Amino acid sequence: MKFIWTINQEVDSKTAYNHLRETETPMSRASVINFLNKMANKGFLQYSETTTKGGYKGLYKPSVVVPDEKSFKRVLAKRIIDMAQKELSRE
């Protein structure tokens, strides 16, 4: 996520994967794809597809709702609090 926020443009999973390979916490390519897809499904990233020689390629970029790390932390904290309040109200 930090990498995508830093460059602030569309990134494919291969670019994100190559960036992570050079860090202290490398991940498999499948893990990178799964993570990016989950972040897009939750609204933290915008997702689009483009056609390539071999088929389709997913592109990810910061969402309007969460354009940077600070707003990500704020939105994530609010979601956690909302879920906790919902669980506590059931009792």
C-alpha positions as CSV (number, residue, x, y, z in Angstrom):
1,M,0.0,0.0,0.0
2,K,2.8,2.4,0.9
3,F,4.4,1.8,-2.5
4,I,1.1,2.6,-4.3
5,W,0.5,5.7,-2.3
6,T,4.1,6.9,-2.9
7,I,4.0,6.6,-6.6
8,N,0.3,7.7,-6.8
9,Q,-0.4,6.1,-10.1
10,E,-1.7,2.8,-11.5
11,V,0.4,-0.2,-10.6
12,D,0.0,-3.8,-11.7
13,S,0.6,-6.7,-9.4
14,K,4.0,-7.6,-11.1
15,T,5.3,-4.1,-10.3
16,A,4.1,-4.3,-6.7
17,Y,5.6,-7.8,-6.4
18,N,9.0,-6.7,-7.8
19,H,9.1,-3.8,-5.3
20,L,8.3,-6.1,-2.4
21,R,11.1,-8.6,-3.5
22,E,13.6,-5.9,-2.6
23,T,12.3,-5.2,0.9
24,E,12.6,-7.0,4.3
25,T,9.2,-8.6,3.9
26,P,9.1,-10.3,0.5
27,M,5.9,-12.1,-0.5
28,S,4.9,-14.6,-3.1
29,R,3.3,-13.2,-6.3
30,A,0.0,-14.9,-5.4
31,S,0.0,-13.3,-2.0
32,V,0.5,-9.9,-3.5
33,I,-2.3,-10.4,-6.0
34,N,-4.7,-11.7,-3.2
35,F,-3.8,-8.7,-1.0
36,L,-4.3,-6.1,-3.7
37,N,-7.6,-7.7,-4.7
38,K,-8.8,-7.7,-1.1
39,M,-7.8,-4.1,-0.6
40,A,-9.7,-3.2,-3.8
41,N,-12.8,-5.1,-2.7
42,K,-12.8,-3.2,0.6
43,G,-12.5,0.1,-1.2
44,F,-9.0,0.9,-0.2
45,L,-7.7,0.7,-3.8
46,Q,-9.3,1.4,-7.1
47,Y,-9.2,-1.5,-9.5
48,S,-9.4,-1.5,-13.3
49,E,-8.4,-4.0,-16.0
50,T,-6.5,-3.5,-19.3
51,T,-5.9,-5.9,-22.1
52,T,-2.5,-7.2,-22.8
53,K,-0.9,-9.8,-25.2
54,G,-1.7,-12.6,-22.8
55,G,-5.2,-11.5,-21.7
56,Y,-6.1,-9.1,-19.0
57,K,-4.0,-7.3,-16.4
58,G,-5.3,-5.8,-13.2
59,L,-4.3,-2.2,-12.3
60,Y,-4.5,-0.7,-8.8
61,K,-4.3,2.9,-7.6
62,P,-5.2,4.8,-4.5
63,S,-8.9,5.2,-4.0
64,V,-10.5,8.6,-3.5
65,V,-11.7,7.5,-0.1
66,V,-8.2,6.4,1.0
67,P,-5.6,8.4,-1.0
68,D,-2.8,8.1,1.6
69,E,-1.7,6.2,4.7
70,K,-3.2,8.7,7.2
71,S,-6.7,8.4,5.7
72,F,-6.3,4.6,5.5
73,K,-5.6,4.4,9.2
74,R,-8.5,6.7,10.0
75,V,-11.0,4.7,7.9
76,L,-9.6,1.3,9.1
77,A,-9.9,2.5,12.8
78,K,-13.5,3.6,12.2
79,R,-14.4,0.3,10.6
80,I,-13.0,-1.6,13.6
81,I,-14.8,0.6,16.1
82,D,-18.1,0.2,14.2
83,M,-17.7,-3.6,14.1
84,A,-16.9,-3.7,17.8
85,Q,-19.9,-1.5,18.7
86,K,-22.1,-3.8,16.5
87,E,-20.8,-6.9,18.3
88,L,-21.3,-5.3,21.8
89,S,-24.8,-4.2,21.0
90,R,-25.8,-7.9,20.4
91,E,-25.2,-8.8,24.0
